[in-house]
Amino acid sequence: MIICTKCGAKNSDETLVCGHCGNKLQSSRRVSANPASADAPLEPFHHQGLSPDILRSLKRMLEAWGYVLLLGGVAVGCISYRVWWPLYPTVAVIVLLLWLRRV
């Protein structure tokens, strides 16, 4: 008998989805080709992490989105107050930062 982890309903062992809520059922039994290894403890999962290139590109993308959000916030403020002068130095500072940081 398999108990649904979502709703707690009892289902038969052959059922793949819960008859009550439709959630995918997962059996606690493990299928093993070698019966002797069925009792052996499982090896712990070790996360390999992200490669340095992917991590660097994610950081650069996050920084670029930060600049976009800053520019959008200043633009919304300029539109709501109908004052345009803060937009010009903001664009200049963001362009300078983008050029210096090579984003």
C-alpha positions in Angstrom: 0.0 0.0 0.0 1.4 3.4 -1.0 0.3 6.5 0.9 0.1 9.8 -1.2 2.5 12.4 0.0 0.2 15.2 -1.0 -3.2 14.2 0.3 -2.5 11.2 2.5 -4.9 8.8 0.6 -4.1 5.1 0.5 -3.5 3.6 -2.9 -2.6 0.1 -4.1 1.1 -0.8 -4.8 0.5 -1.0 -8.6 -1.0 2.5 -8.8 1.3 5.2 -10.4 -0.8 8.2 -9.5 -3.1 9.0 -6.6 -6.7 8.1 -7.2 -7.8 11.0 -4.9 -5.7 14.0 -6.0 -3.8 12.7 -9.1 -0.3 13.3 -7.6 2.5 11.0 -8.8 3.1 8.3 -6.3 6.6 7.2 -5.3 7.3 3.8 -3.9 9.7 3.5 -1.0 11.0 0.2 -2.5 14.2 0.2 -4.5 14.7 -2.1 -7.5 18.1 -3.6 -7.5 19.8 -5.9 -10.1 22.0 -7.4 -7.4 20.0 -8.6 -4.4 23.2 -8.5 -2.2 23.5 -4.7 -2.8 19.9 -4.0 -1.8 21.0 -3.9 1.9 24.1 -1.8 1.2 23.8 1.8 2.3 23.3 4.4 -0.3 26.2 6.8 -1.1 25.5 10.4 -0.1 25.0 12.9 -2.9 27.9 15.4 -3.5 26.9 18.6 -5.3 29.5 19.4 -8.0 28.6 23.1 -8.1 28.5 25.3 -11.2 31.5 25.7 -13.4 33.3 29.0 -13.0 32.3 30.2 -16.5 28.7 29.7 -15.9 28.9 31.3 -12.4 30.7 34.3 -14.0 28.1 34.7 -16.7 25.3 34.5 -14.2 26.9 37.2 -12.1 27.3 39.4 -15.1 23.7 38.9 -16.2 22.5 39.7 -12.6 24.6 42.9 -12.7 23.2 43.9 -16.1 19.6 43.3 -14.8 20.4 45.5 -11.8 21.4 48.3 -14.1 18.2 47.8 -16.1 16.1 47.9 -13.0 17.9 51.0 -11.7 17.3 52.8 -15.0 13.7 51.7 -15.1 13.1 53.0 -11.6 14.6 56.3 -12.4 12.5 56.5 -15.6 9.3 55.7 -13.7 10.2 58.4 -11.1 10.9 60.9 -13.9 7.6 60.1 -15.6 5.6 60.4 -12.4 7.2 63.7 -11.3 7.5 65.0 -14.9 11.1 66.0 -14.2 13.6 64.7 -16.7 17.0 65.9 -15.6 17.7 62.9 -13.2 17.4 60.5 -16.2 20.4 62.0 -18.0 23.1 61.6 -15.3 21.7 58.1 -14.5 22.1 57.0 -18.1 25.6 58.4 -18.2 26.6 56.7 -14.9 25.2 53.3 -16.1 26.9 53.6 -19.5 30.2 54.4 -17.7 29.8 51.5 -15.4 28.9 49.1 -18.2 32.0 50.3 -20.2 34.3 50.0 -17.2 33.0 46.6 -16.0 32.7 45.2 -19.5 29.2 43.8 -18.9 
